[in-house]
Amino acid sequence: MPLKYSYLTCPMCDVEVPMGGDEKIGEQIFCPYCQTPLALRKKKTDELYLEEDY
């Protein structure tokens, strides 16, 4: 399922994290600015967001 957004916001530093479009829900992504490990999540409304993944 391709992502609807080209950027999602890092919850730690509020930087926009670029998305390539082939990421899957639950996949670990690293913020390019603060290097925090993040997980791609989806709300019940199908809205995608990033969450800390420690």
Buried (B, 14 or more C-beta within 10 A) or exposed (E): EEBEEEEBBBBBEEBBBEBEEEBEEEEEBEBEEEEBEBBBBEEEEEEBBBEEBE
